[in-house]
């Protein structure tokens, strides 16, 4: 399955030091779970968090949810040990924070190779520094094992000396740059977290904006936001119906040898049909994922 084909509408951070949270994750309607060893874990709890994540992965029970472990940065006292410990934990991907250049990807992959990590263990990169944004193209093309970018908007705003605003104007250049780089190299890309859990409408608007910009989904810090992210990043019923009409009309025109297709007065080209097929595939995989997790 291509990196961009898997549903990632809602990707929930779960602190590795919180055993109850890791247990709860088995029943939450998240497309993916990031078991966190970095920001959500205090220095004195890093070792415990590492052990609890390994135990949770060994126990399983997460259904068809995609499982990712965010390790600490390689230049911290915990990063190398995190990567070594998680190399064969059974996760779908390892998320590396504070990536700033392609060499950071190479360094992480070397640690995983030294610990005989399986070849299908993907690498994800946090894009959260100004240098990462400037090097987005090089990072995106650094390895075939790289599968996704994850925006770290909180750190990015801090480093830019910018501000969190409702329309996120200070971040739009960085967000779009990373979307372009990700799509150029066939990567998935996830939007950053929304920090104000009391701001339901602001969260929904950020999700809508993220989808408009081209993101596959949103990273989340609380289960209460799962339903909204799942709804907004999923194809809507009218989009599905429109896609079906486009595909059918295009197939009928091709069979009749017609070069021009009009649906409701709108010109339909191959690019619209490709987008329609992508949307229909996404809708189908979401249905299958939800059914598998409910079983």
Order of alpha helices (4+ residues) and beta strands (2+ residues): beta-alpha-beta-alpha-beta-alpha-beta-alpha-beta-alpha-alpha-beta-alpha-alpha-beta-alpha-beta-alpha-alpha-beta-beta-alpha
